[in-house]
């Protein structure tokens, strides 16, 4: 699999989990805040992957 389909899968799953976590822990938040949380989860996954790759090269 190339990078783009993996990104799409991560984005969809991140948004779904973000909405789910928002509904469980902060039900007063809107769905857009859940989507933003999901985007943050995806960004965090890519940052952690980048840091792991940089550390393994040393």
Order of alpha helices (4+ residues) and beta strands (2+ residues): alpha-alpha
